[in-house]
């Protein structure tokens, strides 16, 4: 087959396409977008076998989408930079606009989220000092400590039912988890609504919050509103 003159250019562009043409690698990128992890932590969080996780990470590193750092005997992996995170968000949004099958798959995974009236990152950013809103981080306390929406309180989903009396009943609650396909915050909102709270999820979770340029707060998890 005769090559066209620009073929070497497009061959290099296709490297990114080939790397992203894998559900496993896309899943790993989404999990790493939440925070850096060792290969063991990444395997557990993504629910992907350890050997496969390690092999896929090498593909992602070769395409310069993932980088790593060493801390003693441990190696931590993370996205190469914020540009990768923004690109993932744009890819997900673009695909959702184009693919009805994707929208259907998301709906089957998350349930009917439209009725939950998700709060956008832009709306939440403008309400951080609103006394009539409480932001609840339903991820793990460890994830909360590594970075959370400013002012958010840590109430992991597993503890939420037993800690409902800690939440004020006269405010709106915004619950969030890690990313756009995370089921935890929709589950939390449904639980809160079942117990009479006014609750909404954060659209796109913490990943969308960061991708829209909003800052994170770090430190020990806050335990109450």
C-alpha positions in Angstrom: 0.0 0.0 0.0 1.4 3.4 -1.0 1.9 5.8 1.9 0.7 9.4 1.6 3.1 12.1 2.5 1.6 12.8 5.9 1.3 9.2 6.9 4.0 9.3 9.6 2.2 12.2 11.2 -1.1 10.4 11.4 0.6 7.2 12.5 1.8 9.1 15.6 -1.7 10.6 16.2 -3.1 7.1 16.0 -0.9 6.0 18.9 -3.2 7.9 21.3 -6.3 6.4 19.6 -4.9 2.9 19.9 -4.1 3.4 23.6 -7.6 4.7 24.3 -9.3 2.0 22.3 -9.5 -0.2 25.4 -12.2 -0.2 28.1 -9.7 -1.4 30.7 -7.2 1.4 30.0 -10.0 4.0 30.0 -11.2 2.7 33.3 -7.7 2.9 34.8 -7.3 6.5 33.6 -10.6 7.4 35.2 -9.5 5.9 38.5 -6.1 7.6 38.4 -7.9 10.9 37.7 -9.2 10.7 41.3 -5.8 10.3 42.9 -2.4 8.6 42.5 -2.2 4.9 43.5 0.1 1.9 43.6 -0.5 -0.8 41.0 -2.1 -2.9 43.8 -4.4 0.0 44.9 -5.3 0.7 41.3 -6.1 -2.9 40.7 -8.4 -3.1 43.7 -10.1 0.3 43.0 -10.7 -0.5 39.3 -11.7 -4.1 40.0 -9.2 -5.3 37.4 -6.8 -8.3 37.9 -3.3 -7.1 39.1 -1.4 -8.7 36.3 -3.6 -7.0 33.7 -3.5 -3.7 35.5 0.3 -3.7 35.4 0.4 -4.6 31.7 -2.1 -1.8 30.8 -0.2 0.8 32.8 2.9 0.2 30.7 0.8 0.9 27.6 -0.5 4.1 29.2 3.0 5.2 30.1 4.3 4.5 26.6 1.7 7.0 25.3 2.7 9.5 28.0 -0.8 9.5 29.5 0.5 8.2 32.9 3.6 8.8 34.9 5.0 7.5 38.2 7.1 8.3 41.2 8.9 6.1 43.7 8.5 6.4 47.5 10.8 3.9 49.1 9.9 0.5 47.7 6.5 1.7 46.4 5.8 3.1 43.0 2.8 5.4 42.7 1.1 6.0 39.3 -0.8 9.2 38.3 -2.1 11.0 35.2 0.8 12.7 33.4 -0.8 16.1 33.9 -4.1 18.0 34.2 -4.3 18.2 30.4 -4.9 14.4 30.4 -7.7 14.9 32.9 -9.4 17.6 30.8 -9.1 15.5 27.7 -10.8 12.6 29.4 -13.7 14.8 30.4 -14.0 16.2 26.9 -13.9 12.7 25.4 -16.6 11.5 27.8 -18.8 14.5 27.0 -18.3 14.2 23.3 -19.1 10.5 23.3 -22.2 11.1 25.4 -23.5 13.6 22.8 -22.8 11.2 19.9 -23.6 7.8 21.2 -27.1 6.9 22.4 -25.8 3.5 23.5 -23.4 5.2 25.9 -26.2 7.3 27.4 -28.2 4.1 27.8 -25.3 2.2 29.4 -24.7 5.1 31.9 -28.4 5.2 32.7 -28.5 1.5 33.4 -25.4 1.8 35.6 -26.4 4.8 37.6 -30.2 4.5 37.5 -32.4 7.4 36.4 -30.2 10.3 37.5 -32.2 13.0 35.7 -34.8 13.0 38.5 -32.0 13.6 41.1 -31.4 17.1 39.5 -27.7 17.1 39.7 -25.8 20.3 40.7 -23.2 21.4 38.2 -19.7 22.2 39.3 -20.2 25.8 38.3 -23.4 26.2 40.4 -21.7 24.6 43.4 -18.6 26.8 43.1 -20.9 29.8 43.4 -22.6 28.4 46.5 -19.6 27.4 48.7 -20.4 30.0 51.3 -24.1 29.5 51.2 -25.3 28.7 54.7 -28.3 26.8 53.3 -26.1 24.1 51.7 -24.1 21.2 53.2 -21.6 19.4 50.9 -21.1 15.7 51.8 -18.2 13.7 50.5 -19.4 10.1 50.4 -16.0 8.6 49.3 -13.7 7.1 51.9 -12.2 9.2 54.6 -8.7 8.6 53.2 -9.7 9.9 49.8 -11.4 12.9 51.5 -8.1 13.8 53.3 -6.2 13.7 50.1 -8.4 16.3 48.4 -12.0 17.4 48.6 -14.4 20.2 47.7 -13.7 23.0 50.1 -15.9 22.8 53.1 -17.2 19.3 52.4 -17.8 17.0 55.3 -16.7 13.3 55.1 -19.5 10.8 55.5 -18.6 7.6 53.6 -21.6 5.9 52.1 -21.1 2.9 54.3 -21.6 5.1 57.3 -24.3 7.4 56.0 -27.4 5.5 57.2 -26.0 5.4 60.8 -25.0 9.1 60.7 -28.1 10.7 59.3 -28.8 12.4 62.6 -25.6 14.4 62.2 -27.0 16.1 59.1 -29.2 19.2 59.4 -32.7 18.7 58.0 -33.3 22.3 57.0 -30.6 22.7 54.3 -29.9 21.3 50.9 -27.3 18.5 50.8 -25.0 18.1 47.8 -23.4 14.6 47.8 -20.4 13.7 45.6 -18.1 10.8 44.9 -15.2 10.3 42.5 -16.1 10.5 38.9 -18.9 10.7 36.3 -19.8 7.0 36.4 -19.5 6.5 40.2 -22.7 5.0 41.7 -22.0 6.1 45.2 -23.4 9.6 45.2 -26.6 8.7 43.4 -27.1 6.0 46.0 -26.4 8.4 48.8 -28.9 11.0 47.4 -31.6 8.3 47.1 -31.0 7.3 50.7 -31.1 10.9 51.9 -34.3 11.6 50.0 -35.9 8.4 51.4 -35.3 9.9 54.9 -36.8 13.3 54.1 -33.7 15.3 53.2 -33.4 17.6 50.3 -30.4 16.2 48.4 -28.8 16.4 45.0 -25.6 14.8 43.5 -22.7 16.8 42.1 -22.7 16.2 38.3 -19.5 14.4 37.3 -18.3 14.1 40.9 -14.9 15.4 42.1 -13.4 14.8 38.6 -15.7 17.3 37.0 -15.1 19.7 39.9 -11.4 19.6 39.2 -11.7 19.6 35.4 -13.6 22.9 35.5 -10.7 24.6 37.3 -12.0 24.5 40.9 -9.5 24.1 43.7 -9.4 21.2 46.2 -8.9 21.4 50.0 -6.7 18.9 51.7 -6.2 17.7 55.2 -7.8 15.5 57.8 -11.4 14.5 57.1 -14.1 16.7 58.5 -16.5 14.6 60.5 -19.6 16.7 60.8 -21.5 19.6 59.2 
